[in-house]
């Protein structure tokens, strides 16, 4: 870790732990440089890193202060009476929204993908050409028995140790991105008509998977700071027959929260004791803004009940379509399902990814990516706070690249989306993140692209539209 990153992470930990309060003044640049025996430029870079994460703010002629935070979404209370599981039916409506968001010229607040400017496309292209030249056999054959390229398998196992995960090689199955990993897990542990517990709100692709397999969703209230309600999950798994849980504990989409370690331990123990499989989506683990990469629930599970799913889509390239599942005690079942449905994932891509993970440059890329995403999220959030009505609430994500915005109760975000598209602005309405059609007055804003003045203009336009809807009694 670079010196400025170490200093920034030290202050970030102090702020997150509550040892420094909003409005507190940080020591001066000169004082810190003398105290820590660092250069002034190193200290300034550390403070600017904290500023990009939205944790401190510079005041002219005064110094740096812990930033006063406003507008956090209220915690969702755990309900004592569980809602009924529901059949999911949102794919057609969702596809209409996604297609509209991807039209040429639309401001890209709708797509939760990092901008190509943040990716390492040129390095990946050179490496791809080099690997294809050195190992032409990877282009001419595949295997139904050996699903994983040995070098990639070794790289995955070694990198997982840095997350606090001891993954056995025999439980790893390389997949076509994270979506296939979750799909394989669901196919192994559920059958049509079963009930799967999900967060509320949750990522709409998870709901699409349940819909495609004829599964029912049971929505569990989720806190925007600490993740899924442990009490509600406990009640659900005691009182109902739950075939599996599908959760995103680290920087979940759309809330961006990181579940505390103590909660992860409770979830792992509870579900293992009740034999309820956990399918864990950890695709955002590497782009959390926490001082250290948060551990997945998988790291706390000693029973093999947790299936850890992830991919490199958010950190290397969305087009690369390469991920994996660490399937715990169900490794053989997942491997068989993968063999029967899609066979071995592209061996050339696997070799390229293995060599990329083996370079120091990959970790440097992750550090830069996290800083830039934190900056983009903070800038977008600040624009929402400046331009949206005062009663609007917005999350303060601990990672990822999206914001969850709660609008006034009577504002219909789906209708607002139609008007926004007509004015060249995309986002995803909140009801797409619920099987029950809840969160109608919510919206998800993606922050994957480097900030530019036109984005501030677009947020201002959205704020004006929300204000107008508030005055007229709804969109």
C-alpha positions in Angstrom: 0.0 0.0 0.0 1.3 3.5 -0.9 2.0 5.9 2.0 -0.8 8.3 1.2 -3.3 5.4 1.0 -2.2 4.1 4.4 -2.7 7.5 5.9 -6.1 8.0 4.2 -7.2 4.5 5.4 -6.1 5.3 9.0 -8.2 8.5 9.1 -11.1 6.7 7.3 -11.1 4.0 10.1 -11.2 6.7 12.8 -14.1 8.5 11.1 -16.0 5.3 10.5 -15.5 4.2 14.1 -17.0 7.5 15.4 -13.7 8.6 17.0 -13.9 11.7 14.8 -17.2 13.5 14.4 -18.8 15.5 11.6 -17.4 19.0 11.8 -14.2 18.1 13.5 -11.1 19.7 12.1 -8.2 17.4 10.9 -4.7 18.3 11.8 -3.0 20.7 9.4 -1.1 19.5 6.4 2.2 20.8 7.8 1.5 19.3 11.2 0.7 15.9 9.7 3.8 16.0 7.5 6.1 16.7 10.5 4.4 14.3 12.8 4.4 11.3 10.4 7.6 12.3 8.7 5.9 12.4 5.3 6.2 14.9 2.5 3.6 17.6 2.2 2.5 16.2 -1.2 1.9 12.7 0.3 -0.3 14.2 3.1 -2.2 16.4 0.6 -2.9 13.3 -1.6 -4.2 11.4 1.4 -6.6 14.2 2.3 -7.8 14.4 -1.3 -8.4 10.7 -1.3 -10.6 11.1 1.8 -12.3 14.0 0.1 -13.0 11.9 -3.0 -14.5 9.2 -0.7 -16.9 11.9 0.7 -15.5 11.6 4.2 -13.8 15.0 4.6 -14.3 18.4 3.0 -11.8 21.3 2.4 -12.7 24.7 3.6 -10.9 27.7 2.1 -8.2 29.2 4.3 -9.2 26.9 7.1 -8.2 23.3 6.4 -9.9 19.9 6.2 -13.0 18.9 8.2 -14.9 15.7 8.7 -17.8 16.0 6.4 -21.3 16.5 7.8 -23.5 13.8 6.2 -27.2 14.4 5.4 -30.1 12.6 4.0 -29.5 8.9 4.7 -32.4 6.6 3.8 -34.3 5.5 6.9 -33.7 2.0 8.2 -36.4 -0.5 7.1 -38.0 -1.9 10.2 -38.2 -5.7 10.5 -41.8 -6.8 10.3 -43.1 -9.2 12.9 -45.6 -10.7 10.4 -44.0 -12.1 7.3 -45.3 -11.2 3.9 -46.3 -14.1 1.6 -43.9 -15.4 -1.0 -44.8 -14.1 -4.4 -44.4 -15.3 -8.0 -42.0 -12.9 -9.8 -43.2 -11.2 -13.0 -41.2 -8.2 -13.9 -38.9 -9.2 -16.8 -40.9 -7.6 -19.7 -41.3 -4.3 -17.8 -37.7 -4.3 -16.8 -36.4 -5.0 -20.3 -38.4 -2.0 -21.5 -36.7 0.2 -18.9 -33.2 -1.1 -19.7 -33.6 -0.7 -23.4 -34.8 2.9 -23.0 -31.8 3.6 -20.7 -29.3 2.3 -23.4 -30.6 4.4 -26.2 -28.0 6.7 -27.8 -27.5 10.0 -26.1 -29.1 9.0 -22.8 -27.3 10.2 -19.6 -26.0 6.9 -18.2 -27.5 6.9 -14.7 -29.3 3.6 -15.6 -26.4 1.2 -16.1 -24.5 -0.1 -13.1 -21.4 -0.8 -15.0 -18.0 1.1 -14.8 -17.2 3.3 -17.7 -14.8 1.9 -20.3 -12.6 4.8 -19.2 -12.1 3.1 -15.8 -11.3 -0.4 -17.2 -8.0 -1.8 -18.5 -9.1 -2.6 -22.0 -5.8 -1.9 -23.7 -3.8 -4.0 -21.3 -6.4 -6.8 -21.6 -6.2 -6.6 -25.4 -2.5 -6.9 -25.4 -2.5 -9.8 -23.0 -5.3 -11.5 -25.0 -3.2 -11.4 -28.1 -0.1 -12.6 -26.3 -1.8 -15.5 -24.7 -3.5 -16.5 -28.0 -0.1 -16.4 -29.8 1.7 -18.4 -27.1 -1.1 -21.0 -26.4 -2.9 -21.6 -29.8 -4.2 -24.9 -28.4 -6.6 -22.9 -26.2 -8.5 -21.8 -29.4 -8.8 -25.3 -30.8 -10.2 -27.4 -28.0 -12.1 -27.6 -24.8 -13.0 -30.2 -22.1 -16.2 -31.4 -20.6 -14.4 -32.9 -17.6 -11.8 -30.2 -16.7 -13.9 -27.0 -16.3 -11.1 -24.9 -14.8 -7.8 -23.8 -16.3 -5.2 -24.7 -13.6 -3.5 -21.4 -13.6 -6.8 -19.5 -13.0 -7.8 -21.9 -10.3 -4.6 -21.3 -8.5 -4.9 -17.5 -8.8 -8.5 -17.6 -7.5 -7.5 -19.7 -4.5 -4.5 -17.5 -3.7 -6.5 -14.2 -4.1 -9.3 -15.5 -1.9 -6.8 -15.9 1.0 -6.5 -12.1 0.9 -10.2 -11.9 1.5 -9.9 -14.2 4.5 -11.4 -17.2 2.6 -9.8 -20.6 2.5 -11.3 -22.0 -0.7 -10.6 -25.6 -1.6 -9.7 -26.0 -5.3 -12.2 -28.9 -5.8 -15.2 -26.6 -4.9 -14.4 -23.9 -7.5 -16.2 -23.9 -10.9 -15.3 -21.1 -13.4 -18.5 -19.7 -14.9 -19.8 -17.3 -17.6 -19.9 -14.3 -15.2 -21.7 -14.1 -11.9 -25.2 -14.5 -13.3 -24.5 -18.0 -14.5 -22.8 -18.8 -11.1 -26.0 -17.9 -9.2 -28.2 -19.7 -11.8 -26.2 -22.9 -11.3 -26.5 -22.7 -7.6 -30.3 -22.1 -7.8 -30.7 -25.1 -10.1 -28.9 -27.4 -7.7 -30.8 -26.4 -4.5 -34.3 -25.5 -5.7 -37.1 -26.8 -7.9 -40.0 -24.9 -9.5 -42.5 -23.6 -6.9 -39.9 -23.3 -4.1 -39.5 -20.1 -2.1 -36.2 -18.2 -2.1 -35.5 -15.5 0.5 -34.1 -12.2 -1.0 -33.3 -8.8 0.3 -35.8 -5.9 -0.1 -34.8 -4.1 -2.2 -32.7 -6.5 -4.2 -30.9 -6.6 -7.6 -33.4 -7.1 -10.3 -31.3 -9.8 -12.1 -31.8 -12.0 -9.1 -35.6 -11.6 -9.4 -35.3 -12.4 -13.1 -33.5 -15.6 -12.3 -36.3 -16.6 -9.9 -38.9 -15.8 -12.5 -37.2 -17.9 -15.2 -37.0 -20.9 -12.9 -40.6 -20.7 -11.6 -39.5 -19.8 -8.1 -41.2 -17.6 -5.5 -39.5 -14.7 -3.8 -39.9 -13.9 -0.1 -38.7 -10.4 0.5 -36.7 -9.8 3.8 -36.5 -6.1 5.0 -33.0 -4.7 4.5 -31.3 -1.9 6.4 -29.4 0.6 4.2 -26.4 0.5 6.6 -26.2 -3.0 7.9 -27.9 -5.1 5.3 -30.6 -7.8 5.6 -32.5 -7.9 8.9 -31.2 -10.8 10.9 -34.4 -10.9 13.0 -36.6 -11.0 9.9 -34.4 -13.7 8.3 -34.5 -15.7 11.5 -38.3 -15.5 11.6 -38.6 -16.4 7.9 -36.4 -19.5 8.2 -38.2 -20.7 11.4 -41.7 -20.2 10.2 -41.5 -21.0 6.5 -40.0 -23.6 4.2 -37.2 -21.7 2.5 -35.3 -23.5 -0.2 -32.4 -21.0 -0.3 -31.3 -17.4 0.5 -29.9 -15.1 -2.2 -28.0 -12.2 -0.6 -25.5 -9.5 -1.5 -23.8 -8.8 1.9 -20.9 -6.6 0.5 -22.0 -3.3 -1.2 -25.3 -4.8 -2.2 -27.1 -3.5 -5.2 -29.0 -1.1 -4.9 -28.3 -0.1 -1.2 -24.5 -0.2 -1.3 -24.2 -1.3 2.4 -21.7 -3.7 3.8 -23.0 -6.1 6.4 -21.0 -6.1 9.7 -18.8 -9.1 10.4 -20.9 -10.0 13.5 -24.0 -10.1 11.3 -22.2 -12.3 8.7 -21.3 -14.8 11.3 -24.9 -14.9 12.6 -26.3 -15.4 9.1 -23.7 -18.2 8.3 -24.5 -20.0 11.6 -28.3 -19.6 11.4 -28.6 -20.8 7.8 -26.2 -23.7 8.3 -28.0 -24.9 11.4 -31.3 -24.9 9.5 -29.8 -26.4 6.3 -30.9 -23.4 4.2 -28.4 -22.9 1.5 -26.9 -19.4 1.1 -26.1 -18.2 -2.4 -23.9 -15.2 -1.9 -23.2 -12.6 -4.6 -19.9 -10.9 -3.9 -19.4 -9.2 -7.2 -18.8 -5.8 -5.5 -16.4 -7.0 -2.8 -13.4 -5.7 -4.6 -14.8 -2.2 -5.1 -15.8 -1.4 -1.5 -14.7 1.9 0.0 -13.9 0.3 3.4 -10.3 0.5 4.7 -9.8 -3.2 4.0 -11.7 -5.5 1.6 -14.7 -6.9 3.5 -14.9 -10.6 4.0 -17.9 -12.4 2.5 -20.2 -14.5 4.6 -18.4 -17.5 3.0 -15.4 -16.7 5.2 -17.4 -17.2 8.4 -19.1 -20.5 7.3 -17.3 -23.7 8.3 -20.1 -26.0 7.2 -19.8 -25.6 3.4 -23.4 -24.3 3.3 -22.5 -21.0 1.5 -22.0 -20.8 -2.2 -19.9 -17.8 -3.1 -20.5 -16.3 -6.5 -18.6 -13.5 -8.2 -17.1 -12.3 -11.5 -14.6 -9.8 -12.9 -17.3 -7.8 -14.8 -17.1 -4.8 -12.5 -13.3 -4.7 -12.2 -11.8 -6.0 -15.6 -14.5 -5.8 -18.3 -18.3 -6.3 -18.5 -17.7 -8.0 -21.9 -15.2 -10.5 -20.5 -18.0 -12.6 -19.0 -15.9 -14.6 -16.6 -16.6 -15.5 -13.0 -16.7 -18.4 -10.6 -18.5 -20.1 -7.8 -16.9 -21.5 -4.7 -19.6 -24.0 -4.0 -18.7 -25.4 -0.6 -20.0 -28.9 0.0 -22.0 -28.7 -3.3 -18.9 -28.4 -5.6 -19.5 -31.7 -7.4 -23.2 -30.9 -8.0 -22.4 -27.4 -9.4 -19.7 -28.9 -11.7 -22.1 -31.4 -13.1 -24.8 -28.8 -13.7 -22.2 -26.6 -15.4 -21.1 -29.5 -17.6 -24.7 -30.3 -18.7 -25.8 -26.7 -19.3 -22.9 -24.7 -20.9 -19.7 -26.7 -20.6 -16.3 -25.2 -20.0 -16.1 -21.4 -20.0 -13.7 -20.0 -22.6 -10.3 -21.4 -21.9 -8.5 -18.5 -23.6 -10.3 -16.0 -21.4 -9.5 -18.1 -18.3 -5.7 -18.1 -19.1 -5.8 -14.3 -19.8 -7.5 -13.7 -16.4 -5.0 -15.9 -14.7 -2.0 -14.0 -16.0 -3.7 -10.7 -15.2 -4.4 -11.7 -11.6 -0.7 -12.7 -11.3 0.5 -9.1 -12.0 1.1 -6.3 -9.5 -0.6 -4.0 -11.9 -4.0 -5.6 -11.2 -4.0 -4.5 -7.5 -2.9 -1.0 -8.5 -5.8 -0.9 -10.9 -8.2 -2.0 -8.2 -7.0 0.8 -5.9 -7.4 3.4 -8.6 -10.8 2.0 -9.5 -12.1 2.2 -5.9 -10.9 5.8 -5.5 -12.5 6.9 -8.8 -15.8 5.1 -8.1 -15.9 6.6 -4.5 -15.4 10.1 -6.1 -18.1 9.5 -8.7 -20.6 8.3 -6.0 -19.8 11.2 -3.8 -20.2 13.8 -6.6 -23.5 12.3 -7.7 -24.8 12.2 -4.1 -23.8 15.8 -3.6 -25.7 16.8 -6.7 -28.8 15.0 -5.5 -28.6 16.7 -2.2 -28.2 20.1 -3.9 -30.9 19.8 -6.6 -33.6 17.4 -5.2 -36.3 18.5 -2.7 -35.3 18.6 1.0 -37.5 15.6 2.0 -35.6 13.3 -0.4 -33.3 10.8 1.2 -30.3 9.1 -0.4 -27.9 6.3 0.7 -24.3 6.8 1.6 -22.9 3.6 0.0 -19.9 1.8 1.5 -19.0 0.5 -1.9 -20.2 -0.2 -5.4 -21.4 2.3 -7.9 -25.0 3.1 -7.3 -27.2 5.4 -5.2 -30.7 4.5 -3.9 -32.9 7.6 -3.7 -36.2 7.8 -1.7 -38.5 10.4 -3.3 -41.6 11.9 -1.7 -44.3 9.2 -1.0 -46.7 10.2 -3.8 -44.1 10.4 -6.6 -44.2 7.5 -9.0 -40.7 6.8 -10.2 -41.8 4.6 -13.1 -43.8 7.5 -14.5 -41.0 9.8 -13.7 -38.7 7.5 -15.7 -40.8 7.9 -18.8 -40.6 11.7 -18.6 -36.8 11.5 -17.9 -36.1 9.4 -20.9 -37.9 11.9 -23.1 -35.4 14.5 -21.8 -32.4 12.2 -22.3 -31.9 11.0 -18.8 -31.8 7.3 -17.7 -32.3 5.6 -14.3 -34.0 2.5 -12.9 -37.3 2.9 -11.1 -37.5 1.4 -7.6 -40.3 -1.1 -8.2 -37.9 -3.1 -10.5 -36.0 -4.1 -7.3 -39.0 -5.8 -5.7 -41.1 -8.8 -6.6 -44.0 -7.2 -4.7 -43.9 -4.0 -6.7 -42.8 -2.0 -3.7 -40.5 1.0 -3.7 -42.6 2.9 -6.3 -41.3 6.2 -4.9 -37.6 5.1 -5.2 -35.0 5.3 -7.9 -31.5 3.9 -8.5 -28.9 6.2 -9.9 -25.7 4.6 -11.4 -22.4 6.4 -10.9 -20.1 4.4 -13.1 -19.0 7.2 -15.4 -16.4 9.9 -14.6 -18.2 13.1 -13.4 -18.9 15.8 -15.9 -20.9 19.1 -15.9 -23.7 17.6 -18.0 -24.3 15.1 -15.2 -24.9 17.9 -12.8 -27.3 19.4 -15.3 -29.2 16.1 -15.6 -29.5 15.7 -11.8 -30.8 19.3 -11.7 -33.4 18.4 -14.3 -34.4 15.3 -12.4 -34.7 17.4 -9.2 -37.0 19.9 -11.0 -39.2 17.1 -12.2 -39.4 15.6 -8.7 -40.3 19.1 -7.3 -43.0 19.5 -9.9 -44.4 16.1 -9.1 -44.4 17.0 -5.4 -46.4 20.2 -6.1 -48.9 18.6 -8.3 -49.4 15.5 -6.1 -47.6 12.9 -8.1 -46.2 12.1 -11.5 
